[in-house]
Amino acid sequence: SEKQAIATISKNDNEIDFYKKLASAITLRTSLERFLIEINNQYLMDKSLIRDAVLQHAPTDVVKQLNNTNPKKTLINKVLSIKQVKNAVWSQFGFPDDCDMPDLPTDYLYGALSEIIHNP
């Protein structure tokens, strides 16, 4: 019947939307992670704007954690909330000052989405 066909189409559309959202979230999460890794790589360089800003403005315990070879991405993201560090990152990468950091849910940094990316 027509009602059943419409219900089936609607159900299929909802399933497609779900997978589109999941794929988009994975793409955003992967891009964000790569960006945060590159920020850390720049931080680890002896002479970088990012390193200078972190050493001047981040708490000592955060600096110690960042000196690990593979700090948590949530920590790097947290450091970006320090205005001077964000400005140094933007300057180092050549971003315009008025470019905002994407406001992504913390689910993009850890949890089930991380498991999907790192343990396919």
N, CA, C and O atoms as a Tinker XYZ file with bonds, in Angstrom:
   480  protein
     1  N      0.834000   -1.176000    0.000000    73     2
     2  CA     0.000000    0.000000    0.000000    64     1     3
     3  C      0.883000    1.245000    0.000000    63     2     4     5
     4  O      2.086000    1.171000    0.251000    81     3
     5  N      0.272000    2.367000   -0.282000    73     3     6
     6  CA     1.000000    3.638000   -0.360000    64     5     7
     7  C      1.558000    4.048000    0.998000    63     6     8     9
     8  O      2.679000    4.549000    1.083000    81     7
     9  N      0.775000    3.838000    2.067000    73     7    10
    10  CA     1.236000    4.195000    3.412000    64     9    11
    11  C      2.457000    3.372000    3.810000    63    10    12    13
    12  O      3.387000    3.899000    4.420000    81    11
    13  N      2.461000    2.092000    3.471000    73    11    14
    14  CA     3.608000    1.243000    3.792000    64    13    15
    15  C      4.850000    1.695000    3.014000    63    14    16    17
    16  O      5.955000    1.711000    3.556000    81    15
    17  N      4.664000    2.054000    1.768000    73    15    18
    18  CA     5.787000    2.517000    0.946000    64    17    19
    19  C      6.376000    3.803000    1.515000    63    18    20    21
    20  O      7.596000    3.958000    1.576000    81    19
    21  N      5.509000    4.724000    1.931000    73    19    22
    22  CA     5.979000    5.985000    2.517000    64    21    23
    23  C      6.716000    5.708000    3.827000    63    22    24    25
    24  O      7.757000    6.311000    4.092000    81    23
    25  N      6.184000    4.802000    4.647000    73    23    26
    26  CA     6.833000    4.454000    5.915000    64    25    27
    27  C      8.201000    3.824000    5.671000    63    26    28    29
    28  O      9.153000    4.107000    6.399000    81    27
    29  N      8.304000    2.977000    4.654000    73    27    30
    30  CA     9.581000    2.339000    4.320000    64    29    31
    31  C     10.587000    3.370000    3.836000    63    30    32    33
    32  O     11.754000    3.330000    4.228000    81    31
    33  N     10.151000    4.283000    2.995000    73    31    34
    34  CA    11.034000    5.345000    2.488000    64    33    35
    35  C     11.518000    6.214000    3.646000    63    34    36    37
    36  O     12.698000    6.554000    3.723000    81    35
    37  N     10.609000    6.567000    4.539000    73    35    38
    38  CA    10.963000    7.392000    5.694000    64    37    39
    39  C     11.985000    6.672000    6.570000    63    38    40    41
    40  O     12.953000    7.280000    7.027000    81    39
    41  N     11.770000    5.379000    6.803000    73    39    42
    42  CA    12.702000    4.591000    7.613000    64    41    43
    43  C     14.072000    4.549000    6.940000    63    42    44    45
    44  O     15.097000    4.720000    7.600000    81    43
    45  N     14.088000    4.321000    5.631000    73    43    46
    46  CA    15.356000    4.277000    4.899000    64    45    47
    47  C     16.065000    5.627000    4.947000    63    46    48    49
    48  O     17.287000    5.678000    5.087000    81    47
    49  N     15.311000    6.719000    4.831000    73    47    50
    50  CA    15.901000    8.061000    4.915000    64    49    51
    51  C     16.531000    8.293000    6.283000    63    50    52    53
    52  O     17.615000    8.867000    6.381000    81    51
    53  N     15.854000    7.848000    7.338000    73    51    54
    54  CA    16.404000    7.993000    8.691000    64    53    55
    55  C     17.697000    7.200000    8.847000    63    54    56    57
    56  O     18.644000    7.678000    9.471000    81    55
    57  N     17.744000    5.988000    8.285000    73    55    58
    58  CA    18.957000    5.175000    8.359000    64    57    59
    59  C     20.088000    5.833000    7.568000    63    58    60    61
    60  O     21.230000    5.851000    8.027000    81    59
    61  N     19.790000    6.362000    6.406000    73    59    62
    62  CA    20.802000    7.047000    5.596000    64    61    63
    63  C     21.320000    8.274000    6.340000    63    62    64    65
    64  O     22.527000    8.517000    6.370000    81    63
    65  N     20.417000    9.046000    6.939000    73    63    66
    66  CA    20.828000   10.220000    7.714000    64    65    67
    67  C     21.750000    9.823000    8.862000    63    66    68    69
    68  O     22.736000   10.508000    9.133000    81    67
    69  N     21.435000    8.728000    9.533000    73    67    70
    70  CA    22.263000    8.252000   10.632000    64    69    71
    71  C     23.683000    7.968000   10.149000    63    70    72    73
    72  O     24.650000    8.395000   10.780000    81    71
    73  N     23.815000    7.250000    9.034000    73    71    74
    74  CA    25.144000    6.897000    8.529000    64    73    75
    75  C     25.881000    8.116000    7.975000    63    74    76    77
    76  O     27.107000    8.184000    8.063000    81    75
    77  N     25.162000    9.064000    7.415000    73    75    78
    78  CA    25.796000   10.310000    6.963000    64    77    79
    79  C     26.367000   11.066000    8.163000    63    78    80    81
    80  O     27.490000   11.568000    8.111000    81    79
    81  N     25.591000   11.144000    9.241000    73    79    82
    82  CA    26.053000   11.835000   10.450000    64    81    83
    83  C     27.255000   11.117000   11.055000    63    82    84    85
    84  O     28.202000   11.764000   11.500000    81    83
    85  N     27.225000    9.803000   11.075000    73    83    86
    86  CA    28.337000    9.033000   11.615000    64    85    87
    87  C     29.600000    9.255000   10.782000    63    86    88    89
    88  O     30.676000    9.483000   11.336000    81    87
    89  N     29.476000    9.191000    9.463000    73    87    90
    90  CA    30.628000    9.416000    8.587000    64    89    91
    91  C     31.167000   10.835000    8.752000    63    90    92    93
    92  O     32.380000   11.043000    8.771000    81    91
    93  N     30.278000   11.795000    8.868000    73    91    94
    94  CA    30.696000   13.187000    9.062000    64    93    95
    95  C     31.426000   13.348000   10.385000    63    94    96    97
    96  O     32.444000   14.037000   10.456000    81    95
    97  N     30.917000   12.723000   11.423000    73    95    98
    98  CA    31.547000   12.820000   12.739000    64    97    99
    99  C     32.938000   12.200000   12.716000    63    98   100   101
   100  O     33.871000   12.749000   13.301000    81    99
   101  N     33.083000   11.073000   12.051000    73    99   102
   102  CA    34.391000   10.417000   11.969000    64   101   103
   103  C     35.365000   11.288000   11.191000    63   102   104   105
   104  O     36.526000   11.415000   11.580000    81   103
   105  N     34.913000   11.885000   10.103000    73   103   106
   106  CA    35.763000   12.765000    9.304000    64   105   107
   107  C     36.189000   13.981000   10.122000    63   106   108   109
   108  O     37.366000   14.342000   10.121000    81   107
   109  N     35.251000   14.612000   10.815000    73   107   110
   110  CA    35.583000   15.762000   11.658000    64   109   111
   111  C     36.544000   15.369000   12.768000    63   110   112   113
   112  O     37.504000   16.088000   13.043000    81   111
   113  N     36.294000   14.242000   13.401000    73   111   114
   114  CA    37.126000   13.768000   14.507000    64   113   115
   115  C     38.542000   13.492000   14.018000    63   114   116   117
   116  O     39.511000   13.875000   14.673000    81   115
   117  N     38.667000   12.830000   12.871000    73   115   118
   118  CA    39.980000   12.513000   12.322000    64   117   119
   119  C     40.726000   13.784000   11.948000    63   118   120   121
   120  O     41.921000   13.902000   12.220000    81   119
   121  N     40.044000   14.724000   11.334000    73   119   122
   122  CA    40.677000   15.998000   10.969000    64   121   123
   123  C     41.129000   16.758000   12.209000    63   122   124   125
   124  O     42.235000   17.297000   12.245000    81   123
   125  N     40.277000   16.801000   13.218000    73   123   126
   126  CA    40.624000   17.488000   14.462000    64   125   127
   127  C     41.835000   16.829000   15.113000    63   126   128   129
   128  O     42.747000   17.514000   15.576000    81   127
   129  N     41.843000   15.503000   15.147000    73   127   130
   130  CA    42.967000   14.795000   15.762000    64   129   131
   131  C     44.270000   15.098000   15.020000    63   130   132   133
   132  O     45.297000   15.332000   15.656000    81   131
   133  N     44.242000   15.096000   13.714000    73   131   134
   134  CA    45.455000   15.396000   12.936000    64   133   135
   135  C     45.929000   16.822000   13.197000    63   134   136   137
   136  O     47.129000   17.077000   13.295000    81   135
   137  N     44.989000   17.740000   13.308000    73   135   138
   138  CA    45.341000   19.124000   13.612000    64   137   139
   139  C     45.998000   19.222000   14.983000    63   138   140   141
   140  O     47.014000   19.900000   15.134000    81   139
   141  N     45.433000   18.555000   15.977000    73   139   142
   142  CA    45.984000   18.588000   17.331000    64   141   143
   143  C     47.365000   17.931000   17.380000    63   142   144   145
   144  O     48.241000   18.391000   18.111000    81   143
   145  N     47.562000   16.875000   16.619000    73   143   146
   146  CA    48.879000   16.224000   16.554000    64   145   147
   147  C     49.900000   17.186000   15.951000    63   146   148   149
   148  O     51.028000   17.278000   16.438000    81   147
   149  N     49.516000   17.896000   14.905000    73   147   150
   150  CA    50.442000   18.850000   14.280000    64   149   151
   151  C     50.766000   20.006000   15.228000    63   150   152   153
   152  O     51.896000   20.494000   15.247000    81   151
   153  N     49.784000   20.441000   16.008000    73   151   154
   154  CA    50.050000   21.475000   17.016000    64   153   155
   155  C     51.105000   20.964000   17.990000    63   154   156   157
   156  O     52.048000   21.680000   18.326000    81   155
   157  N     50.942000   19.719000   18.442000    73   155   158
   158  CA    51.914000   19.154000   19.374000    64   157   159
   159  C     53.290000   19.028000   18.720000    63   158   160   161
   160  O     54.303000   19.301000   19.363000    81   159
   161  N     53.339000   18.626000   17.471000    73   159   162
   162  CA    54.623000   18.533000   16.767000    64   161   163
   163  C     55.316000   19.893000   16.732000    63   162   164   165
   164  O     56.524000   19.986000   16.945000    81   163
   165  N     54.549000   20.940000   16.464000    73   163   166
   166  CA    55.115000   22.289000   16.445000    64   165   167
   167  C     55.562000   22.709000   17.847000    63   166   168   169
   168  O     56.592000   23.364000   18.013000    81   167
   169  N     54.777000   22.326000   18.845000    73   167   170
   170  CA    55.124000   22.645000   20.232000    64   169   171
   171  C     56.465000   22.016000   20.611000    63   170   172   173
   172  O     57.268000   22.640000   21.304000    81   171
   173  N     56.709000   20.792000   20.162000    73   171   174
   174  CA    57.920000   20.073000   20.541000    64   173   175
   175  C     59.182000   20.647000   19.884000    63   174   176   177
   176  O     60.296000   20.329000   20.300000    81   175
   177  N     59.011000   21.481000   18.870000    73   175   178
   178  CA    60.167000   22.118000   18.252000    64   177   179
   179  C     60.765000   23.119000   19.243000    63   178   180   181
   180  O     60.038000   23.773000   19.990000    81   179
   181  N     62.086000   23.230000   19.244000    73   179   182
   182  CA    62.756000   24.101000   20.215000    64   181   183
   183  C     62.327000   25.559000   20.113000    63   182   184   185
   184  O     62.102000   26.215000   21.130000    81   183
   185  N     62.215000   26.062000   18.899000    73   183   186
   186  CA    61.887000   27.477000   18.742000    64   185   187
   187  C     60.608000   27.593000   17.929000    63   186   188   189
   188  O     60.627000   27.577000   16.698000    81   187
   189  N     59.520000   27.709000   18.633000    73   187   190
   190  CA    58.240000   27.908000   17.955000    64   189   191
   191  C     57.389000   28.869000   18.774000    63   190   192   193
   192  O     57.508000   28.950000   19.996000    81   191
   193  N     56.541000   29.584000   18.076000    73   191   194
   194  CA    55.620000   30.501000   18.754000    64   193   195
   195  C     54.733000   29.751000   19.737000    63   194   196   197
   196  O     54.419000   30.243000   20.821000    81   195
   197  N     54.336000   28.548000   19.332000    73   195   198
   198  CA    53.437000   27.750000   20.170000    64   197   199
   199  C     54.132000   27.382000   21.478000    63   198   200   201
   200  O     53.559000   27.541000   22.556000    81   199
   201  N     55.356000   26.895000   21.383000    73   199   202
   202  CA    56.097000   26.498000   22.585000    64   201   203
   203  C     56.267000   27.692000   23.533000    63   202   204   205
   204  O     56.044000   27.573000   24.738000    81   203
   205  N     56.663000   28.832000   22.980000    73   203   206
   206  CA    56.845000   30.029000   23.811000    64   205   207
   207  C     55.554000   30.407000   24.523000    63   206   208   209
   208  O     55.574000   30.734000   25.709000    81   207
   209  N     54.425000   30.366000   23.806000    73   207   210
   210  CA    53.138000   30.745000   24.403000    64   209   211
   211  C     52.722000   29.758000   25.490000    63   210   212   213
   212  O     52.232000   30.157000   26.546000    81   211
   213  N     52.921000   28.472000   25.225000    73   211   214
   214  CA    52.549000   27.461000   26.225000    64   213   215
   215  C     53.407000   27.637000   27.477000    63   214   216   217
   216  O     52.888000   27.626000   28.594000    81   215
   217  N     54.703000   27.796000   27.293000    73   215   218
   218  CA    55.593000   27.934000   28.454000    64   217   219
   219  C     55.259000   29.178000   29.276000    63   218   220   221
   220  O     55.417000   29.174000   30.497000    81   219
   221  N     54.802000   30.234000   28.620000    73   219   222
   222  CA    54.475000   31.469000   29.338000    64   221   223
   223  C     53.102000   31.457000   29.990000    63   222   224   225
   224  O     52.916000   32.069000   31.042000    81   223
   225  N     52.124000   30.765000   29.379000    73   223   226
   226  CA    50.733000   30.950000   29.815000    64   225   227
   227  C     50.036000   29.692000   30.342000    63   226   228   229
   228  O     48.994000   29.800000   30.990000    81   227
   229  N     50.580000   28.523000   30.083000    73   227   230
   230  CA    49.907000   27.304000   30.545000    64   229   231
   231  C     50.398000   26.931000   31.941000    63   230   232   233
   232  O     51.544000   27.211000   32.291000    81   231
   233  N     49.541000   26.304000   32.735000    73   231   234
   234  CA    49.960000   25.848000   34.065000    64   233   235
   235  C     51.111000   24.828000   33.956000    63   234   236   237
   236  O     51.218000   24.104000   32.966000    81   235
   237  N     51.952000   24.786000   34.972000    73   235   238
   238  CA    53.139000   23.922000   34.973000    64   237   239
   239  C     52.788000   22.453000   34.753000    63   238   240   241
   240  O     53.486000   21.755000   34.018000    81   239
   241  N     51.713000   21.978000   35.382000    73   239   242
   242  CA    51.345000   20.562000   35.222000    64   241   243
   243  C     50.950000   20.257000   33.780000    63   242   244   245
   244  O     51.200000   19.155000   33.290000    81   243
   245  N     50.341000   21.211000   33.105000    73   243   246
   246  CA    49.972000   21.024000   31.701000    64   245   247
   247  C     51.231000   20.956000   30.842000    63   246   248   249
   248  O     51.330000   20.121000   29.943000    81   247
   249  N     52.189000   21.835000   31.119000    73   247   250
   250  CA    53.446000   21.831000   30.368000    64   249   251
   251  C     54.142000   20.481000   30.524000    63   250   252   253
   252  O     54.658000   19.934000   29.549000    81   251
   253  N     54.161000   19.946000   31.731000    73   251   254
   254  CA    54.790000   18.632000   31.964000    64   253   255
   255  C     54.096000   17.550000   31.134000    63   254   256   257
   256  O     54.755000   16.705000   30.530000    81   255
   257  N     52.773000   17.584000   31.109000    73   255   258
   258  CA    52.033000   16.581000   30.344000    64   257   259
   259  C     52.269000   16.735000   28.845000    63   258   260   261
   260  O     52.340000   15.740000   28.124000    81   259
   261  N     52.389000   17.954000   28.378000    73   259   262
   262  CA    52.632000   18.182000   26.951000    64   261   263
   263  C     54.018000   17.721000   26.528000    63   262   264   265
   264  O     54.240000   17.431000   25.352000    81   263
   265  N     54.949000   17.649000   27.466000    73   263   266
   266  CA    56.295000   17.216000   27.133000    64   265   267
   267  C     56.385000   15.706000   26.921000    63   266   268   269
   268  O     57.422000   15.207000   26.483000    81   267
   269  N     55.316000   14.973000   27.224000    73   267   270
   270  CA    55.272000   13.549000   26.904000    64   269   271
   271  C     55.268000   13.399000   25.388000    63   270   272   273
   272  O     54.850000   14.306000   24.668000    81   271
   273  N     55.728000   12.271000   24.916000    73   271   274
   274  CA    55.806000   12.090000   23.466000    64   273   275
   275  C     54.440000   12.033000   22.802000    63   274   276   277
   276  O     54.308000   12.378000   21.628000    81   275
   277  N     53.429000   11.603000   23.532000    73   275   278
   278  CA    52.097000   11.495000   22.942000    64   277   279
   279  C     51.034000   11.961000   23.937000    63   278   280   281
   280  O     50.320000   11.138000   24.509000    81   279
   281  N     50.924000   13.274000   24.149000    73   279   282
   282  CA    49.931000   13.757000   25.114000    64   281   283
   283  C     48.507000   13.528000   24.609000    63   282   284   285
   284  O     48.276000   13.378000   23.409000    81   283
   285  N     47.577000   13.505000   25.528000    73   283   286
   286  CA    46.177000   13.304000   25.162000    64   285   287
   287  C     45.695000   14.473000   24.311000    63   286   288   289
   288  O     46.053000   15.628000   24.540000    81   287
   289  N     44.878000   14.138000   23.332000    73   287   290
   290  CA    44.338000   15.177000   22.440000    64   289   291
   291  C     43.428000   16.128000   23.199000    63   290   292   293
   292  O     43.342000   17.308000   22.861000    81   291
   293  N     42.742000   15.621000   24.231000    73   291   294
   294  CA    41.884000   16.501000   25.030000    64   293   295
   295  C     42.719000   17.560000   25.743000    63   294   296   297
   296  O     42.257000   18.683000   25.941000    81   295
   297  N     43.948000   17.209000   26.130000    73   295   298
   298  CA    44.834000   18.175000   26.784000    64   297   299
   299  C     45.246000   19.268000   25.798000    63   298   300   301
   300  O     45.236000   20.452000   26.133000    81   299
   301  N     45.605000   18.863000   24.588000    73   299   302
   302  CA    45.994000   19.846000   23.574000    64   301   303
   303  C     44.808000   20.759000   23.265000    63   302   304   305
   304  O     44.968000   21.973000   23.138000    81   303
   305  N     43.641000   20.176000   23.148000    73   303   306
   306  CA    42.437000   20.967000   22.885000    64   305   307
   307  C     42.184000   21.946000   24.034000    63   306   308   309
   308  O     41.792000   23.090000   23.805000    81   307
   309  N     42.407000   21.495000   25.260000    73   307   310
   310  CA    42.211000   22.347000   26.442000    64   309   311
   311  C     43.191000   23.522000   26.424000    63   310   312   313
   312  O     42.822000   24.644000   26.769000    81   311
   313  N     44.434000   23.265000   26.025000    73   311   314
   314  CA    45.447000   24.324000   25.963000    64   313   315
   315  C     45.040000   25.387000   24.948000    63   314   316   317
   316  O     45.368000   26.562000   25.110000    81   315
   317  N     44.323000   24.972000   23.899000    73   315   318
   318  CA    43.862000   25.943000   22.893000    64   317   319
   319  C     42.842000   26.927000   23.459000    63   318   320   321
   320  O     42.560000   27.951000   22.838000    81   319
   321  N     42.294000   26.626000   24.621000    73   319   322
   322  CA    41.341000   27.561000   25.230000    64   321   323
   323  C     42.070000   28.747000   25.878000    63   322   324   325
   324  O     41.441000   29.737000   26.253000    81   323
   325  N     43.395000   28.639000   26.005000    73   323   326
   326  CA    44.199000   29.766000   26.502000    64   325   327
   327  C     44.413000   30.706000   25.322000    63   326   328   329
   328  O     45.042000   30.343000   24.328000    81   327
   329  N     43.887000   31.905000   25.447000    73   327   330
   330  CA    43.871000   32.844000   24.318000    64   329   331
   331  C     45.246000   33.050000   23.683000    63   330   332   333
   332  O     45.372000   33.044000   22.458000    81   331
   333  N     46.269000   33.230000   24.505000    73   331   334
   334  CA    47.609000   33.485000   23.978000    64   333   335
   335  C     48.151000   32.279000   23.208000    63   334   336   337
   336  O     48.859000   32.436000   22.214000    81   335
   337  N     47.818000   31.090000   23.670000    73   335   338
   338  CA    48.265000   29.873000   22.974000    64   337   339
   339  C     47.523000   29.744000   21.652000    63   338   340   341
   340  O     48.128000   29.461000   20.618000    81   339
   341  N     46.208000   29.953000   21.689000    73   339   342
   342  CA    45.424000   29.887000   20.449000    64   341   343
   343  C     45.966000   30.896000   19.433000    63   342   344   345
   344  O     46.112000   30.568000   18.255000    81   343
   345  N     46.262000   32.113000   19.879000    73   343   346
   346  CA    46.791000   33.130000   18.973000    64   345   347
   347  C     48.140000   32.712000   18.389000    63   346   348   349
   348  O     48.413000   32.959000   17.215000    81   347
   349  N     48.984000   32.077000   19.211000    73   347   350
   350  CA    50.285000   31.607000   18.720000    64   349   351
   351  C     50.117000   30.491000   17.695000    63   350   352   353
   352  O     50.822000   30.450000   16.687000    81   351
   353  N     49.170000   29.579000   17.965000    73   351   354
   354  CA    48.895000   28.490000   17.016000    64   353   355
   355  C     48.422000   29.071000   15.694000    63   354   356   357
   356  O     48.906000   28.693000   14.628000    81   355
   357  N     47.467000   29.996000   15.775000    73   355   358
   358  CA    46.926000   30.599000   14.551000    64   357   359
   359  C     48.045000   31.307000   13.776000    63   358   360   361
   360  O     48.120000   31.203000   12.552000    81   359
   361  N     48.900000   32.018000   14.489000    73   359   362
   362  CA    49.999000   32.730000   13.847000    64   361   363
   363  C     50.980000   31.744000   13.203000    63   362   364   365
   364  O     51.423000   31.951000   12.074000    81   363
   365  N     51.313000   30.678000   13.923000    73   363   366
   366  CA    52.254000   29.671000   13.416000    64   365   367
   367  C     51.728000   29.022000   12.136000    63   366   368   369
   368  O     52.499000   28.735000   11.221000    81   367
   369  N     50.411000   28.789000   12.073000    73   367   370
   370  CA    49.826000   28.130000   10.915000    64   369   371
   371  C     49.330000   29.108000    9.850000    63   370   372   373
   372  O     48.879000   28.690000    8.783000    81   371
   373  N     49.412000   30.407000   10.139000    73   371   374
   374  CA    49.002000   31.406000    9.160000    64   373   375
   375  C     47.500000   31.586000    9.037000    63   374   376   377
   376  O     47.010000   32.020000    7.994000    81   375
   377  N     46.755000   31.253000   10.107000    73   375   378
   378  CA    45.307000   31.456000   10.102000    64   377   379
   379  C     44.995000   32.914000   10.422000    63   378   380   381
   380  O     45.746000   33.552000   11.160000    81   379
   381  N     43.906000   33.451000    9.882000    73   379   382
   382  CA    43.504000   34.808000   10.273000    64   381   383
   383  C     43.106000   34.831000   11.751000    63   382   384   385
   384  O     42.586000   33.849000   12.280000    81   383
   385  N     43.357000   35.962000   12.407000    73   383   386
   386  CA    43.063000   36.088000   13.840000    64   385   387
   387  C     41.596000   35.860000   14.180000    63   386   388   389
   388  O     41.275000   35.364000   15.260000    81   387
   389  N     40.713000   36.219000   13.266000    73   387   390
   390  CA    39.276000   36.090000   13.552000    64   389   391
   391  C     38.731000   34.691000   13.253000    63   390   392   393
   392  O     37.527000   34.460000   13.363000    81   391
   393  N     39.595000   33.773000   12.881000    73   391   394
   394  CA    39.179000   32.390000   12.615000    64   393   395
   395  C     39.003000   31.681000   13.958000    63   394   396   397
   396  O     39.946000   31.594000   14.745000    81   395
   397  N     37.817000   31.184000   14.213000    73   395   398
   398  CA    37.530000   30.524000   15.492000    64   397   399
   399  C     37.868000   29.046000   15.433000    63   398   400   401
   400  O     37.806000   28.414000   14.379000    81   399
   401  N     38.228000   28.511000   16.593000    73   399   402
   402  CA    38.406000   27.068000   16.730000    64   401   403
   403  C     37.023000   26.452000   16.630000    63   402   404   405
   404  O     36.085000   26.934000   17.265000    81   403
   405  N     36.878000   25.385000   15.837000    73   403   406
   406  CA    35.553000   24.763000   15.758000    64   405   407
   407  C     35.069000   24.342000   17.142000    63   406   408   409
   408  O     35.827000   23.780000   17.932000    81   407
   409  N     33.822000   24.616000   17.419000    73   407   410
   410  CA    33.229000   24.250000   18.697000    64   409   411
   411  C     32.619000   22.858000   18.543000    63   410   412   413
   412  O     31.435000   22.710000   18.240000    81   411
   413  N     33.454000   21.846000   18.757000    73   411   414
   414  CA    33.005000   20.470000   18.568000    64   413   415
   415  C     32.671000   19.839000   19.904000    63   414   416   417
   416  O     33.327000   20.121000   20.907000    81   415
   417  N     31.659000   18.990000   19.929000    73   415   418
   418  CA    31.337000   18.301000   21.183000    64   417   419
   419  C     32.531000   17.466000   21.646000    63   418   420   421
   420  O     33.308000   16.978000   20.825000    81   419
   421  N     32.672000   17.307000   22.947000    73   419   422
   422  CA    33.787000   16.521000   23.464000    64   421   423
   423  C     33.715000   15.067000   23.017000    63   422   424   425
   424  O     34.713000   14.351000   23.091000    81   423
   425  N     32.547000   14.620000   22.553000    73   423   426
   426  CA    32.432000   13.259000   22.026000    64   425   427
   427  C     33.388000   13.047000   20.861000    63   426   428   429
   428  O     33.773000   11.913000   20.574000    81   427
   429  N     33.774000   14.129000   20.186000    73   427   430
   430  CA    34.672000   14.022000   19.049000    64   429   431
   431  C     36.103000   13.740000   19.501000    63   430   432   433
   432  O     36.935000   13.342000   18.686000    81   431
   433  N     36.401000   13.934000   20.766000    73   431   434
   434  CA    37.761000   13.752000   21.246000    64   433   435
   435  C     37.980000   12.407000   21.914000    63   434   436   437
   436  O     39.121000   11.959000   22.028000    81   435
   437  N     36.937000   11.765000   22.351000    73   435   438
   438  CA    37.100000   10.480000   23.014000    64   437   439
   439  C     35.782000    9.731000   22.992000    63   438   440   441
   440  O     34.778000   10.224000   22.480000    81   439
   441  N     35.800000    8.548000   23.547000    73   439   442
   442  CA    34.574000    7.771000   23.649000    64   441   443
   443  C     34.399000    6.807000   22.496000    63   442   444   445
   444  O     35.368000    6.331000   21.905000    81   443
   445  N     33.152000    6.530000   22.191000    73   443   446
   446  CA    32.826000    5.535000   21.170000    64   445   447
   447  C     33.411000    5.895000   19.815000    63   446   448   449
   448  O     33.866000    5.020000   19.079000    81   447
   449  N     33.400000    7.181000   19.484000    73   447   450
   450  CA    33.927000    7.608000   18.188000    64   449   451
   451  C     35.419000    7.323000   18.093000    63   450   452   453
   452  O     35.901000    6.909000   17.039000    81   451
   453  N     36.149000    7.536000   19.167000    73   451   454
   454  CA    37.575000    7.242000   19.192000    64   453   455
   455  C     37.816000    5.754000   18.991000    63   454   456   457
   456  O     38.727000    5.357000   18.265000    81   455
   457  N     37.001000    4.941000   19.632000    73   455   458
   458  CA    37.134000    3.502000   19.479000    64   457   459
   459  C     36.933000    3.080000   18.031000    63   458   460   461
   460  O     37.653000    2.212000   17.537000    81   459
   461  N     35.975000    3.674000   17.349000    73   459   462
   462  CA    35.706000    3.340000   15.958000    64   461   463
   463  C     36.925000    3.694000   15.093000    63   462   464   465
   464  O     37.304000    2.925000   14.210000    81   463
   465  N     37.527000    4.841000   15.347000    73   463   466
   466  CA    38.655000    5.293000   14.534000    64   465   467
   467  C     39.911000    4.462000   14.810000    63   466   468   469
   468  O     40.611000    4.069000   13.876000    81   467
   469  N     40.195000    4.196000   16.067000    73   467   470
   470  CA    41.451000    3.544000   16.420000    64   469   471
   471  C     41.373000    2.020000   16.468000    63   470   472   473
   472  O     42.406000    1.351000   16.441000    81   471
   473  N     40.195000    1.477000   16.537000    73   471   474
   474  CA    40.025000    0.020000   16.585000    64   473   475
   475  C     38.942000   -0.418000   15.610000    63   474   476   477
   476  O     37.894000   -0.913000   16.025000    81   475
   477  N     39.195000   -0.234000   14.288000    73   475   478
   478  CA    38.140000   -0.557000   13.310000    64   477   479
   479  C     37.796000   -2.029000   13.274000    63   478   480
   480  O     36.931000   -2.443000   12.503000    81   479
